[in-house]
Amino acid sequence: MTVTECIDEYVKTQNIIKPIFTCDVYKYVQSKIKDVKKSTVNMSLKRYEMKHPDFVRFQKGIYYWTDEIFGELADIDYEEVMFRKYVGTSDDICGYDTGASLINHLGLSTQVPRCTFIASNKTRYEHDVPNAFIHLVKPVIKITNDNYQYLQFLDLLSKENRWLIEAPYYLRIFKEFIRYYHLEFKKLVWYAQFYKQFEIYEGLALLINMKGS
């Protein structure tokens, strides 16, 4: 296969308006052509764009397919672009869903938040992302692939979030979260120190006492 054929094969699997990142395209082409250079893929993408009017460059490193809807060309899914930017990828995680949006997603509350709350290394303070329904929260420590699920769970136990929980059976949902992600209690206790909140330890104590139930 040629580089252009690899690009065509990959991008045609992507849905309309969903962001297509050049780094992902390069990984795909590299899986087919081992010694391909990134500059070659980038140049081929530019040529591909010129030949396909519905394949649009959003900004450096990001393309998407568009289509005419009600007489206008559909724009890129901007919220997904921001989510990728602030959460990262499975290989390089820099953020995670948290707060009211996570609580709603887990069925701990019926209240639908106005935006998605994301803890991310890409922010130094809390703020809304312009033009996207995303509220960024500064994490207690740097988020990594190894700790993000521990921090995500401990966020649920924090005093900022506990009052949002409505479900009377919330401890069962907490236990299922721990079981599903294979979280270790000793690591949860260790990461809890960075929150400096009694509520965190109180919640962990309840769950530890339930371990055998």
C-alpha positions in Angstrom: 0.0 0.0 0.0 1.1 3.6 -0.6 0.9 6.3 2.0 -2.1 7.9 0.3 -3.9 4.6 0.2 -3.3 4.1 3.9 -4.5 7.6 4.6 -7.6 7.0 2.5 -8.3 3.7 4.3 -8.1 5.3 7.7 -9.9 8.6 7.3 -12.8 6.9 5.5 -13.5 5.0 8.7 -14.0 8.3 10.6 -17.5 9.8 11.1 -18.5 13.2 9.8 -17.5 16.2 12.0 -15.4 14.0 14.3 -11.9 15.3 14.7 -9.2 13.3 12.8 -5.7 13.9 14.4 -2.6 13.7 12.2 -0.8 11.8 15.0 -3.4 9.1 14.8 -3.2 9.0 11.0 0.6 8.7 11.2 0.3 5.8 13.7 -2.0 4.0 11.3 0.2 4.5 8.3 3.2 3.5 10.3 1.5 0.2 11.2 1.3 -0.5 7.5 4.5 1.1 6.3 7.1 0.7 9.0 9.8 3.2 7.9 7.4 6.0 6.8 8.4 9.5 7.9 5.9 11.8 9.7 6.7 14.6 7.3 5.7 12.4 4.4 2.3 11.6 6.0 1.7 15.3 6.7 2.4 16.3 3.2 0.2 13.5 1.8 -2.6 14.6 4.1 -2.4 18.1 2.6 -2.6 16.7 -0.9 -5.5 14.5 0.2 -7.3 17.5 1.5 -6.8 19.3 -1.8 -8.4 16.4 -3.7 -11.3 15.9 -1.3 -13.4 19.1 -0.8 -15.3 17.5 2.1 -12.1 16.7 4.0 -11.3 19.9 5.9 -8.3 21.1 7.9 -9.6 22.6 11.2 -6.2 23.7 12.5 -2.7 22.4 12.6 -2.8 18.6 13.3 -6.6 18.3 13.0 -8.9 17.4 10.1 -12.5 16.3 9.8 -15.1 15.3 7.3 -17.9 17.7 6.7 -21.2 17.6 4.8 -23.9 20.0 3.8 -26.7 20.2 6.3 -29.7 22.6 5.8 -27.6 24.4 3.1 -24.5 24.9 5.3 -21.4 22.8 5.8 -21.3 21.1 9.2 -18.6 22.2 11.6 -16.3 20.0 13.6 -17.3 18.5 16.9 -15.5 21.2 18.9 -16.3 19.7 22.3 -14.6 16.4 21.3 -11.5 18.4 20.1 -11.4 20.0 23.6 -12.0 16.7 25.3 -9.1 15.1 23.5 -6.9 18.2 24.3 -7.6 18.1 28.0 -8.1 14.4 28.6 -5.6 13.0 26.2 -5.4 9.5 24.7 -5.2 6.0 26.2 -1.5 6.1 25.7 -1.0 9.5 27.3 -3.8 10.4 29.7 -3.7 14.0 31.1 -7.2 14.3 32.5 -10.5 12.6 33.4 -14.2 13.2 33.8 -15.0 14.3 37.4 -17.5 16.3 39.5 -21.2 16.6 38.7 -20.9 15.1 35.2 -19.1 11.9 36.6 -21.7 11.7 39.4 -24.5 11.8 36.9 -22.8 9.3 34.5 -22.4 6.8 37.4 -26.1 7.1 38.3 -25.4 8.8 41.6 -27.6 11.7 40.8 -30.4 12.5 38.4 -29.3 16.1 38.1 -27.9 16.8 34.6 -25.0 19.3 34.9 -24.7 22.2 32.5 -21.3 21.1 31.4 -18.7 18.3 31.6 -16.3 18.7 34.4 -12.7 17.6 33.6 -9.7 17.5 35.9 -6.7 18.1 33.7 -3.0 18.8 33.8 -3.6 21.4 31.2 -5.0 24.0 33.7 -3.7 25.8 36.7 -7.1 26.9 38.0 -10.8 26.3 37.5 -12.4 27.8 34.4 -14.8 27.2 31.5 -13.5 26.5 28.1 -14.8 29.1 25.6 -17.3 27.7 23.0 -17.4 24.3 24.7 -19.5 22.9 27.5 -16.4 22.0 29.5 -15.4 23.2 33.0 -11.7 22.5 33.8 -10.6 21.7 37.4 -7.1 21.6 38.7 -6.1 18.1 39.9 -4.6 17.6 43.4 -1.5 16.1 41.8 -0.3 15.5 38.3 -2.5 13.0 36.4 -0.8 10.0 34.9 -1.9 6.7 33.2 -1.2 5.0 36.6 -3.1 7.2 38.9 -6.1 8.8 37.1 -8.6 6.2 38.1 -7.6 6.5 41.7 -7.9 10.3 41.6 -11.2 10.0 39.8 -12.6 7.8 42.5 -11.3 9.9 45.4 -12.8 13.0 43.8 -16.2 11.3 44.4 -15.4 11.1 48.1 -14.4 14.8 48.4 -16.5 17.3 50.3 -16.9 19.3 47.1 -18.8 16.4 45.4 -20.3 14.3 48.2 -23.3 16.7 48.7 -24.2 16.2 45.0 -24.8 12.4 45.5 -28.5 11.5 45.7 -28.5 7.7 45.4 -29.2 6.0 48.7 -27.2 2.9 47.5 -24.1 5.0 46.5 -21.7 2.8 48.5 -22.6 -0.2 46.2 -21.8 2.0 43.2 -18.5 3.0 44.8 -17.6 -0.7 45.4 -18.5 -1.6 41.8 -16.2 1.3 40.6 -13.3 -0.1 42.7 -14.0 -3.7 41.5 -14.3 -2.7 37.9 -11.1 -0.8 37.7 -9.2 -3.1 40.1 -8.3 -0.3 42.5 -6.2 -1.2 45.5 -7.3 0.2 48.9 -3.7 0.8 50.1 -3.1 3.0 47.0 -6.4 4.8 47.6 -5.3 5.6 51.1 -1.9 6.7 49.8 -3.4 9.1 47.2 -5.9 10.4 49.8 -3.1 12.3 51.5 -3.0 14.8 48.7 -6.6 15.9 49.3 -6.1 16.8 52.9 -9.8 16.1 53.7 -11.2 14.1 56.6 -14.2 13.2 54.3 -12.0 11.2 52.0 -10.7 8.9 54.8 -14.2 8.7 56.3 -15.5 7.4 53.0 -12.7 4.9 52.6 -13.2 3.6 56.1 -16.9 2.9 55.3 -15.9 1.0 52.1 -13.1 -1.0 53.8 -15.6 -2.1 56.4 -17.9 -3.2 53.6 -15.2 -5.2 51.8 -16.5 -8.5 53.1 -20.2 -7.8 52.8 
